[in-house]
Amino acid sequence: MTLAMIAARAGVDYLDVFGAFHTTKADKLDAKTVVLLGPQEPGFWPYFNRSPEYLDRANDPLDRWSKRVITKAAMDLGAEPRFPFGDPVQPFLSWAVRSGRAWSSPVHLLVHDTAGLWVSFRGAILVPELLDLPAPSACPCHTCIVKPCLSACPAQALTVQGYGLTACHSYLDTSPGQHCMETGCQVRSTCPQSQKYHRIEAQNAFHMDQFHPCR
């Protein structure tokens, strides 16, 4: 088993390896390597749109799709799946940081070396072997001179001081807030690394609807 083999299997479903780390005894996991999976762009959203979970119009289509697809991939690889939703809750944020490919951004959102502020983990695969892993990446924020994320929020709800959840939701109920609802969080989209990830607006709008469903 190699990380490249996992990436190839995940890529069948437009998923990509978003990081990996070796476990310790403190993790209390029956695995030696945890591999994190996220959407492979471009192409993930059109692929998901053709799935039965999306087409049946039932609740939580992306979570249901993730569970089905990643469980099958894990079985094919002789591994176990884990997810950032459901019970028990898994520490995906701390796992992401441990992978050496995600960090706290200037606005305290998680930023990823590939996905930028659009980072989203659909699941993880727990591998019994100790896989060879690449060296940690460099945080893209370290070379970002302008740091547009600090001033991008039109509601001033997401800044270096932290996140004002109430102010964010209130703004999304206004007419100007519909731009965020239709195209995605302006802080996330203004990140230079996010712009390289090529996530389409329809996907952003879906996640905004999940975040702020009562309009």
C-alpha positions as CSV (number, residue, x, y, z in Angstrom):
1,M,0.0,0.0,0.0
2,T,1.3,3.5,-0.9
3,L,-0.2,7.0,-0.7
4,A,-0.2,7.0,-4.5
5,M,-2.3,3.9,-4.6
6,I,-4.8,5.6,-2.3
7,A,-4.8,8.7,-4.4
8,A,-5.5,6.7,-7.5
9,R,-8.4,4.8,-5.9
10,A,-9.9,8.1,-4.5
11,G,-9.5,9.8,-7.8
12,V,-12.0,7.4,-9.4
13,D,-14.7,9.3,-7.4
14,Y,-13.1,12.8,-7.9
15,L,-11.6,12.7,-4.4
16,D,-8.0,13.6,-3.6
17,V,-5.6,13.0,-0.8
18,F,-5.7,16.2,1.3
19,G,-3.0,15.1,3.8
20,A,-1.9,12.1,5.9
21,F,-0.1,11.5,9.2
22,H,1.2,8.6,11.4
23,T,-0.8,7.8,14.5
24,T,0.4,7.5,18.0
25,K,-0.8,5.4,21.0
26,A,-2.7,8.5,22.2
27,D,-4.9,8.4,19.1
28,K,-6.4,5.1,20.2
29,L,-6.9,4.1,16.6
30,D,-6.4,0.6,15.1
31,A,-4.3,2.1,12.3
32,K,-0.8,3.4,11.7
33,T,-1.6,6.0,9.0
34,V,-4.6,8.3,8.6
35,V,-5.3,9.6,5.1
36,L,-7.6,12.6,4.7
37,L,-9.7,12.9,1.6
38,G,-11.3,16.0,0.0
39,P,-12.9,17.1,-3.3
40,Q,-10.7,16.8,-6.4
41,E,-11.0,20.0,-8.5
42,P,-11.9,20.7,-11.2
43,G,-14.6,18.1,-11.8
44,F,-15.8,17.1,-8.3
45,W,-19.2,18.9,-8.4
46,P,-20.4,17.7,-11.9
47,Y,-19.5,14.2,-10.8
48,F,-21.4,14.4,-7.6
49,N,-24.4,16.0,-9.3
50,R,-24.8,12.7,-11.2
51,S,-25.0,10.6,-8.1
52,P,-28.2,9.0,-6.7
53,E,-27.8,10.9,-3.5
54,Y,-27.9,14.2,-5.2
55,L,-30.7,13.2,-7.6
56,D,-33.1,11.8,-4.9
57,R,-33.5,15.2,-3.3
58,A,-33.4,13.8,0.2
59,N,-31.6,15.4,3.1
60,D,-27.8,15.5,3.5
61,P,-26.9,14.3,-0.1
62,L,-23.2,15.1,0.2
63,D,-22.8,13.4,3.5
64,R,-24.6,10.3,2.3
65,W,-22.6,10.2,-0.9
66,S,-19.3,10.6,1.1
67,K,-20.2,7.8,3.4
68,R,-21.1,5.4,0.5
69,V,-18.2,6.3,-1.7
70,I,-15.4,6.4,0.9
71,T,-16.6,3.3,2.7
72,K,-16.4,1.4,-0.6
73,A,-12.9,2.9,-1.3
74,A,-11.7,1.9,2.2
75,M,-13.0,-1.6,1.8
76,D,-11.2,-1.9,-1.6
77,L,-8.0,-0.8,0.1
78,G,-8.3,-3.0,3.2
79,A,-8.7,0.0,5.4
80,E,-11.4,1.6,7.6
81,P,-13.4,4.8,6.9
82,R,-14.0,7.8,9.2
83,F,-16.1,10.9,8.6
84,P,-16.4,14.5,9.9
85,F,-20.1,14.0,10.5
86,G,-22.2,11.6,12.5
87,D,-21.4,9.9,15.7
88,P,-18.8,9.5,17.1
89,V,-17.3,12.9,16.3
90,Q,-13.8,12.6,14.7
91,P,-11.2,15.4,15.3
92,F,-10.7,16.3,11.6
93,L,-9.5,19.8,12.3
94,S,-6.6,18.6,14.5
95,W,-6.0,15.7,12.0
96,A,-5.7,18.3,9.2
97,V,-3.1,20.3,11.1
98,R,-1.1,17.2,12.0
99,S,-0.9,16.3,8.3
100,G,1.4,19.3,7.7
101,R,-0.9,20.5,4.8
102,A,-3.3,22.7,6.7
103,W,-2.9,25.7,9.1
104,S,-4.8,28.4,10.9
105,S,-5.2,31.4,8.5
106,P,-5.1,35.1,9.5
107,V,-8.9,34.9,9.9
108,H,-8.6,31.7,11.9
109,L,-10.3,29.5,9.3
110,L,-8.4,26.4,8.2
111,V,-6.3,27.0,5.1
112,H,-5.0,24.2,2.9
113,D,-2.0,24.0,0.7
114,T,-4.1,23.0,-2.3
115,A,-7.7,24.1,-1.6
116,G,-6.9,27.3,0.3
117,L,-9.9,28.5,2.4
118,W,-12.2,26.2,0.4
119,V,-10.8,23.2,2.2
120,S,-13.4,20.6,2.9
121,F,-12.8,17.0,4.2
122,R,-15.2,14.4,3.0
123,G,-13.7,11.6,5.1
124,A,-10.6,9.7,6.0
125,I,-9.2,6.3,5.5
126,L,-7.4,4.5,8.4
127,V,-4.6,2.4,7.0
128,P,-3.1,-0.5,9.0
129,E,0.4,0.1,7.4
130,L,2.9,2.8,8.2
131,L,3.0,4.5,4.9
132,D,5.8,6.7,3.5
133,L,4.6,10.3,3.7
134,P,6.0,13.4,1.9
135,A,7.6,16.2,3.9
136,P,5.2,18.9,5.3
137,S,4.2,21.7,2.9
138,A,4.7,25.4,3.4
139,C,1.7,27.5,4.6
140,P,0.5,29.6,1.6
141,C,-0.3,32.5,4.1
142,H,3.5,32.9,4.7
143,T,4.0,34.2,1.1
144,C,0.7,36.0,0.8
145,I,1.7,39.7,1.1
146,V,-1.7,41.4,0.6
147,K,-3.8,39.0,2.8
148,P,-7.1,39.9,1.2
149,C,-9.0,37.6,3.6
150,L,-8.6,40.2,6.4
151,S,-10.8,42.8,4.7
152,A,-13.0,40.7,2.4
153,C,-16.0,40.1,4.6
154,P,-18.8,42.7,3.6
155,A,-20.4,42.2,7.0
156,Q,-17.1,42.5,8.9
157,A,-18.2,39.2,10.6
158,L,-14.9,37.4,9.8
159,T,-11.8,39.2,10.7
160,V,-8.5,38.8,12.5
161,Q,-10.5,39.4,15.7
162,G,-12.5,36.2,15.1
163,Y,-15.9,35.2,13.7
164,G,-19.2,36.8,14.5
165,L,-21.7,34.1,13.7
166,T,-24.7,36.2,14.4
167,A,-23.5,39.1,12.2
168,C,-22.8,36.7,9.4
169,H,-26.3,35.1,9.5
170,S,-27.9,38.5,9.7
171,Y,-26.0,39.8,6.7
172,L,-27.0,36.7,4.7
173,D,-30.7,37.7,5.2
174,T,-30.2,41.0,3.5
175,S,-30.3,41.8,-0.2
176,P,-26.5,42.4,-0.5
177,G,-26.0,39.1,1.4
178,Q,-27.5,37.2,-1.5
179,H,-24.2,37.6,-3.4
180,C,-22.5,35.5,-0.7
181,M,-25.4,33.0,-0.8
182,E,-25.1,32.6,-4.6
183,T,-21.3,32.6,-5.0
184,G,-19.9,31.6,-1.6
185,C,-18.2,33.2,1.3
186,Q,-16.2,36.3,0.1
187,V,-13.4,35.7,2.6
188,R,-12.9,32.2,1.4
189,S,-13.1,33.1,-2.3
190,T,-10.7,36.0,-2.1
191,C,-7.8,33.8,-0.8
192,P,-5.3,33.5,-3.7
193,Q,-4.8,29.8,-2.9
194,S,-8.6,29.3,-3.0
195,Q,-8.7,30.9,-6.5
196,K,-6.2,28.3,-7.8
197,Y,-8.5,25.5,-6.6
198,H,-11.2,26.2,-9.2
199,R,-14.3,25.3,-7.1
200,I,-17.4,26.3,-9.0
201,E,-20.1,28.7,-7.7
202,A,-22.8,26.1,-7.7
203,Q,-20.9,24.1,-5.1
204,N,-20.3,27.2,-3.0
205,A,-24.0,28.0,-3.2
206,F,-24.9,24.5,-2.0
207,H,-22.7,24.8,1.0
208,M,-24.1,28.2,1.8
209,D,-27.6,26.8,1.7
210,Q,-26.5,24.1,4.2
211,F,-25.0,26.8,6.4
212,H,-27.8,29.3,6.2
213,P,-31.0,27.4,5.0
214,C,-33.6,29.8,6.3
215,R,-33.7,32.7,3.8
